[in-house]
Amino acid sequence: MNNSIKFNWIYLFIFIIVIEVIGSLSALFAGNIKTIYNSLNLPVLSPPDYLFGIVWPILYALIGIAGYLIYYTPSIQQDKVINYVLFFSQLVINFIWSIIFFKYDAYWLGFAVIIILDLIVLVCIIHFYKTSPLASIMFIPYFVWIIFASYLTIGVAILN
């Protein structure tokens, strides 16, 4: 099977913008994340609040690129369906995590949700590789970051 795609900058840009907007909406619905974050008892190695505003837009861009790649790379129908379900599942769970954690102060539920997100993103990395190794690679920084976020989440849950 030919796994090459006809590259389209406009569609790539649309994918990135849509994912960035989804991430921004999640932050908006979560409330004043910066103030809430700074009011928490934080575990060792907690980064300064401004770092999240740098890291997440980069990660959302990588997620958007991966979405573009899995959508436009030819693959068998069954793999496409699995890729779409995995991609949209991680997106929904990512979206609700910050709302659960910051808006509702549900730290332990947030921990359970982020563990589910960790597992789904890991499965995305594994499964996307069949269709697009590059899409799989695009998810690795995201996975590393949410593993770190899992540590922060359980730390906050324990300390607050």
Buried (B, 14 or more C-beta within 10 A) or exposed (E): EEEEEEEEEEEBEEBBEBBBEBBEEBBEEBBEBBEBBEEBEBBEEBEEEEEBEEBBBEBBBBBBBBBBBBBBBBBEEEBBEBBEEBBEBBBEBBBBBBBBBBBEBBBBBBBEBBBBBBEBBBBBBEBBBBBBEBBBBBBEBBBEBBBBBBBBBBBBBEEE
